[in-house]
Amino acid sequence: MDMKRSVIVIDDDEDTVRLFSEFLEEKDIKVVGNGYDGITAIKLYKEKKPDVVLIDMMMPNGSGFHAIKKIRDINPKAKVIAISGDNSYLIEDKLEKLSIPFIRKPFNIAQILSIINA
C-alpha cells in the first residue's frame, strides 16, 4: 500500500498556506502542519517529521534559509521545496548550492506536485 506523502506548509501569507494546504489535500497529500514563520517551520519539522517541507523564503521571524539550515541539521536528507515571490537570482543561487528546488510565485501547482511525488 502506497503511503500518503506528508507535507508541512510554511508561508507568512495565510491565504497562500490555506490554498496550498487545500490543494495538496485534494491531490491526496497529507498536510500535517502549517506555519507562518521560520521558527515554526523548525518546530513543526521536529514534531511531525514530514516527507516534504514547502517553505517561503522571505518571512519575518526566521527566514526560510535559517529554517532550511536548521531542518537540514536535524535531517541532512530533508526534502525541501522553496517558494518565493522574490525574483532574486541570489536566492536561486543559494538554493541551488543546497540542492533545493525553487518555485516562484505565482506558482505552478503541477511542478510542485511532481517534486513532492518524485
N, C-alpha and C positions, 0 to 999 in steps of 0.2 A: 504493500500500500504506500502510495506516494504521500509523504508528509507535506502539509502546507508550509510554505516559507513564512517565517515571521520577520516583521519589519518594525522598526521604530521610526517615527516621522518627526523631525525637528526643524522648525522654522519659526522665526519671530512673528510671522504673519499668521494669525489664527485661521483665516479663511483658507490659506494655502494648505495648512495642516489638515483642516477638515476635508477639503476637496481631495487631497492626496489619499487620506485615510479611507474615504468613501469609495474612491475609485479602486484602490488596491483590494479592499474587501470584496467589491463586485467581481474582481478578477481572481478571487479565491486565494488572496494573500492575506495572512493574518496580521493585523496591526496590533502589536502588543503594548505599544506605548506612544504617547505624544508629548512633545516638549517644545518650549518656546525660546530656549537659550542653550548655550554650550554646556553649562554646568549641569542642567537637567539631562542633557544628552549622555553625559558620562555616567550619571547616577542610574539612568534607565538602562544603559548598556550593561552595567554591573548587575543590576537586578534581573533583567529579562533575558540576557544573553541572546539577542535576536540574530537571525541569519544575516540580515542586512540593515544598515543604518542609512537612512535618507536624511541628509543634513544640509541646511542652508549655510553658506559661508559667512555672510555678513549679518551678525547678530550681536545684540548687546550682551553683556554678562557672559563672557567666554565665547570667543569667536569659534567658527567652525574648525579652523586649523588647530586651535588649542584643544578642542574636543576630540578631533581625529587623533591627535598626538597621544592624548590620554587613553583613548579607546585602543589604539594600537599598542600602548604599553600593557594594557590588560590582555589583549589578544592580537599578536602581530599579524594574524591572518584575517582579522576582522574585515568583512566586506562592507565597504562604504561607497555611497553614491553622493557626490557633492552637487548642490544646486545653488545657482546664484543668478541674480538679475544683473550683476555687475559684469560687464564685458571685458574686464581687465585680463590681459594676457599674462600678467604676473601671477594671478590666481591659477590660471590654467597651467602655467609652467610649474608652479609649486606642486600642484596636484599630480601632474604627470610624473614628477620625481617620486611621488608617493604611490604611483600606480593606481590612482583613484579616478574613476570616470567622472567627468564634469558635464553637467547638464544645465544649459542656460534657460532662464525664464524668457518668454513663455515656453514651457517645456513640452516635449514630445513624449506623450504617455507610452507609446509603443516602444520607444527607445528605452525608457525606464524599465518597462516590463521585461524586455529582452535581457537587460543587465541583471535584474533581480533573479530571473529564471536561469541565467547562464550557469 
